[in-house]
Amino acid sequence: MTTKILFHLIKRLLPVVLTICFIVWLYTFYGAWDYTIKNMAEFFKLIVEHFILVIVSMICAVFVGISLGTIMTRQGMEKVSPVIMAVVNVWQSIPSLGVIALAYGFLPLIGLSGIGMAPALLALFFHAVAPIVRNTYAGIDAVSKDVIEAATGMGMTKKQILFQVEIPNALPVIAGGIRTSTAIIVGTAPLAFLIGGGGLGFWIFTGIALVDMGIMMAGAVPVALIAMLFDFGLAQSEKLFISRGVQSDEIEMA
């Protein structure tokens, strides 16, 4: 029994320990640690900007993505939904840098500035909303018709069926779309620096321009850590918000 517990702890902790060791090595080997300590005030400023870019764009993407994906599954949307899905799929194929460039070039045409945090947030939002729309639509559409008929037979209204049956059963798929979008946003956020959006991209691109691995790693490693932090947080939140019965079904299907 003790051996099993020890093996389980090693299995869980070993990836964390190896990751920490690798990060420490990167920071010390390339001089990123010294650069970060010398520029600590700027580091915290860039971290705050990066979190603002990620959190604000993610909240907007989740709200719009789930809403649009849910509307696409409603009665009367059968002809419109495939068209919206086709647009979503095409939009998702556009590279991250292309979305940033579109925000920079298109917004001035409608009288808005293409430089700053606002256009960067808009670009990140548009780039991240597609996976959430797609997964929400697929998750709700995949809910068994027998379950919906049973709920209808029990006297539940369409609103009750949506919020108490369809969405809870589709949550694992929706959560997968949110995690994908989060990874996209965190990875794309450094590009926001190119249009004046701030964030850790400032150090990354400064390091590239100066051919200084220390500066580049000082920006790149925190971006990777933020991505892992958000992914871990979302994985833990799934355990809280997704029914154990639905989780069990997902495990059995896998």
LINGI-V580482 format. One line per field, one symbol per residue. ss: DSSP state (H for helix, E for strand, - for the rest). psi: psi as a letter, one per 20 degrees, with the letter a starting at -180 (. if undefined). A space follows every 50 residues. Layout:
# LINGI-V580482
ss = ???
psi = ???
This chain:
# LINGI-V580482
ss = -HHHHHHHHHHHHHHHHHHHHHHHHHHHHH-HHHHHHH-HHHHHHHHHHH HHHHHHHHHHHHHHHHHHHHH------HHHHHHHHHHHHHHH---HHHHH HHHHHHHHHH------HHHHHHHHHHHHHHHHHHHHHHHHH---HHHHHH HHH----HHHHHHHHHHHHHHHHHHHHHHHHHHHHHHHHHHHHHH----- HHHHHHHHH---HHHHHHHHHHHHHHHHHHHHHHHHHHHHH--HHHHHHH HHH-
psi = ghhggggggghhhghgghgggggggggggijhggggghlhghghghgggg hggggghggggggggggghghhiqpijhhhghgghggggghhipqghhgg hgghhgghhjjqpjpahghgggggghhihghggghgggghhipphhgghg hghijqrhghgghiggghhighgghhhghghghgghhhhhihhhkkiaai hghghghghjlohggghhhgghghhgghggggghghhhhhipqhgggghg ghh.
